[in-house]
Amino acid sequence: MKKYIWKALLSLLVAVTAISCQKEGDMTMVSESVTPASLTAQNTNVVLSKQSISDTVATFSWTKADFGYQAGVLYTIEVDKKGNNFANPKSVPVGTFAADAAPKKAFNGLDFNNVLLALNLPTGVASQVELRVKSEVSTLGTVQSPAVSIAPVYSAPVTITATPFALVSYLYVPGAYQGWNPANADSLVSLTSNGIYEGVIEFTPGNLGFKVLTKKSWGPPEYGRGATAGSIAVGGGDLSAPNAGTLKVTVDLNANTIAFSRHSWGIIGTSTAGGWTTDTDMKYNNGTQTWSITTTLTPGVFKFRLNDDWGVNLGGSNGTLTAGGGDIAVTIGGTYKIELNTTANTYTLTKL
């Protein structure tokens, strides 16, 4: 008796699948009328700024797509420049929603700005972008008909006007080490404009005083010495590095604090002037965030290391570096320009 009941249920499942879907080549289309999602933008003019990074700046809601049968629907928001016909959209996976949940997606300022920058939109300029919701269901399959595909469906596009901002921001550090000239002062960078800035500055002996500016010219706001050690304040007196040398400077404008730490990369090895005994220091470029040196190398090997210590060192070959990697070979002596990128863990060795 159980055998006959099982066969009956299996036949019913196959019949329902046959009614619901109709195979066309490699794609199974749902024969019932499919209703795509309908998208709505809460705000059609989004102007972004560094001050709105953590705020909710754009919210999108939509009706659920109906594929003609009960199914878990996976939603993705696609964003592209208006008129680009979603040829190369930025996709933002949203996921699925419970049966009683209303689908929506809220973006904070940082996330939505990143989406817009990924489209190569100009910063500080209003541009029109289109958004749509992609709805898709998981693969179907039965005992007699293995997994088949159902084409995703898309909502009608919604157009909004959006103004992104340049995510990276800078502070400038004129001081005695470079003649107190804001125009060519070293900079501190905040990669996410979160108010925390870092940079590397080489302070020379007897020239430790400096100020922190928000632009490459004198004038308010100018940050100087605060009331307590390690603090900064607008209009305060000259700040001072704790010692000469190459230092990482960290300024937190949220807490109005400043901190210093030794931070110097150099080369060491049989190819260098100091052999395996003394590092040859490199120069940091705040603009490119790379280290470089032009020096004489002899046939042999060398490595990169931080703060004249083997605790952090880089080695490798063919322009690629790894922590604690092998010695870098120099086969021909001469004058070389060496560049080090500690973010990408790469180097270049150019014979001059």
N, C-alpha and C positions, 0 to 999 in steps of 0.2 A: 504493500500500500504506500509506504514512504517513497519507494522508487517512482511510482506513478505521479505522486504529488510533486516531487522534485522536477520531473520532466515537464509537468504542466507549468510550473513557475518559470522554468527556464524558457519555455516557448513563449510565455507572456512577455518576459523581459526582451527577448529578441524582437518580438512584434512591436513593442513600444519603441525600441531603438530604431526600427525600420521606419516607423511613422514619423519619429522626431527628426531623423536625419536622412539625407539623400546624398550619396557619394558622387562627386564629380571629379574624376581624375584622382589626384592625390589629396584633394581638399574636400572635406565633408561640410556641406552647407546645411544649416538648420532650415527645414522646409517651412516651419511656422514663421510668422512675421516677427522679426527681431527688432526690439526697440532699444536703440543706443541710449547712453546717458545724456542728460541735458545739463550743461554746465552754466553756472552763474558766478560772476565775480562780484564780491562785496564792494571792492574799490576799483574803479577803472582808471585812476590816475595815481600812480605810486611814485612818490619822490623819496629817494633813499638818502641817508646821511650817516656819518660815523656815529652820531648821537642815537640813531635808531637801531643799532646792531642787535640789541636784545629784545626790542619791541616787536609785537605782531604787526606786520605792515601790509600783508595781503592774505585774504582768506577766500577760498574757492569751495563752493558746494555744488553737488550734482545729484540728480535722480539716479536710481539704480538702473543698470541695463537689464533688459529682459530677453533671455535667449529662448523662451518658449517652454522651458522646463526648469525645475529647481536645480540650481547649480551654484557653486562657490565662484564668484566673479572677482578676478584680480584687476585692480585699477592702477593706471599709470597716468600721470599728468605729463603732457608733452608741450614744450615751449619752443617757439621759433620766431624769427623776425617776420613781421607782417609781409605778405607777398612772396615768401619763400616756399609756400605750399608744404611746409613741414618736411623739406628735403633732407635736412640734417638737424632734427630737433634735439633739444636737451631733455632727457627723460628723467622724471622724478617718480620712482616707485612709491605707491601709497599703500598697497596691500588690499586685504579683503575687509568686509564689514559684516557684523552680525545682522540677522534678519530685521531686528528692530532698531538698527543704528542708521542715522542719516549720514551719508558719505560727505566728507569735507576734508580740506587740507589747509592748515594755517602755516604761513611762512614767517619766520622772524627776519629782521633786516639783513643779518649776515648771510643766511641761507639764500634768500631771494636775490641779494646782490651777487652772490656767487653764480647763480643760474644766469643772470643777465650778462655778467662778465664772460661766462663761457660761450655766449653768443657773439662775442667781440663787439658789443655795443659801445659807443663812445660814452665816456664818463662825463657827468655834468650836463648832459644833453638829453632832452626828452625824445624817446623813440617809441614807435608802436610795435608791440609784440602780440602774437596770437597764442592762445592756449587751447588745448583740447584734452578730453579724457579718453584714453584707450581702455577698452573693456575686453577681457578675454577670460575664457573658461578653461579648466584643465582638460587634458586629453580624455576622450571617451573610448570605451572598449567593452566588448562582450566576449563570451566564450567562442561564438561563431565568427565574430567580426573583431579582429584585434584593433589596437589603438588607432584611431583616426583623428583628424584635426578639425577644429572649428575655427573659422576665420575670426580675428578680433574685429570689433566694431568701434567706431569713433564718434564722439559727440560733435556737434557743429562747433566750429571755432569761436572763441570769444576774444575780442580785441581790447587791449588795455594800453595806456600810455605809461611808460616806466622810465625813470631817470636814475641810473646807477651812479655810484661814486667810486673813485679810485680807492681800492682797498688798502694799498700800502700807503703809509704816511711817515713823515720824517720830522725829527728835531735836528737843530744845527748847534754845533758846539764851538764857537769862536773862543780863542784863548791865547795866552802868552806863547804856547807851543807853536803857533802859526801866525803870530803878529796881530791878534785880535781883529781879524778880517772876516766878517760873516759871509762874504761872497764865496770864499774858498775854504770855509771851515769844514771839518769832518762832520759826519752826520750819524744820528742814531735812527734805527728803523723799527717800525711796528708793522709786521707782515699782515696783521688782521685789524689794524686800527683799533685795538682794544685798550689803548692808553698806556701800554707798556712798551718801552723803546729800548733797543740794545744796539751797541756799536763798539768798535775797537779803536782806541786812540793811543797814539804814541806820545807820551808826555816827556819832554826833554828836561834835563837837570836845570833847576832854577826857574823853570817856566811852567808852574803847576796851576796857575789861576785860569779860570774860564767861566763862561756863562752858558745858559741853555736857552735857545730861541726857537720859536715856532716858524720862523721864516728866515731867509738869507739876508736880513738887514736888521739894523738896530731899531728898537721901538717896541712898545708893549704888545703882547706880554713878554717880558724878559724874566727868566727864572734864575734866581741866585740862591744864596745860602739861607736856609730856614732857621727857625728859633732853636731847634734841637739838632744834635748830631745825626747825620744821615737824612735830613729833611731839606726840601727846597721850598722857596716861596717866590711869588711874583714880586719883583722889586727888591729882592734881597741882595746882599753884597756878593762879591766874587766868590765862587765856589773854588775848591782846591783839591786836586788829586792827592791821594795819600803818599805817593812817591813817584819818581820818574820811572819810565818804562812803558811797555805796551800793556794797556789795561782794558778789560771789558767794562764798559760803563752801562749801567741799567737804570733808567729813569722811569718811575711809575707816576704818571700824572693823576691817577685815581687816588693814590695815597700821598702824593707829593713827597716821594722819597727818592734817594739816589744811592746806588751801591757800586762798589768797585771790586774787581777781581783780576788777578794776573791772567793774561791770555796771550800767549805768543807761540806761533808755530815757527819751526826752523828745520833745517836739513842737517843730517849727520851721517858720516860714513867715510869709507876710504877715499871716495871721490872728492870729498870736501876739504876745505882748508884746515878744519879742526879735527879731521879723522873721526875716530869713534869717541873722542874725548870731549870736544867742544862743539856745540851747535852753532850753525850760521843762521842768524835770525832772518826771517822774511818780513816783508812790508805788507800791511793790510790795506785793501782798497774798499772803503765803505760803500762806494757806488756800485761795484760789481760783487761785493761780498766775497772776494777771493784774496788769496795771499800770493805774493810774487817776489822774485829776486832775480837779479842778473849777476852771475858769478862765474868764476873759473872752476871747471871740473876736470879731474884727471881720470883716466881709465880705472874703473873699480865699481863700487856700489854705494848707494845711500838710501836713507829712509826719511820720512817726515815724523817729527814728534812734537808734542805740546808741552810748553813750559819746561824745556830742558829735562824731561823726565820720561822714562820708558812706560809709565803707567798708561799713557795714551799715545800710540804710534800707528802710523799708516805705511803700508808697503804694497807692492803689486807689480804689474807690468802692463804694457800696451795702453797706458792712460787710465787704467782702472785700479782703484785702491780698496783694500779691506783692512779692518782693524787687526793689527799684529801681522800683516801680510809680509811676504818675502821681500828681500832686498831688491832695489831697482838698479838695473845694470847700466853702466856707462862704458861704452866700448871705445869711443874716440874722445880724447881730451880736447878742451877748448872752452870758449865763452858761451854760456847757455843762459837763456831766460827760462825760469821755472815758474809755473803757475799752479796753485793748489786751490781746489774747490772742496771745502770740507762739508758742504751741504750735499753735493752730488757724489762725494768721494771719488773725484777724478783729478788728474793732473796732466799738464803738458810739459814737454821737455824740448825746447827749440834751440838748436845750435845757431849762433849768430856769426 
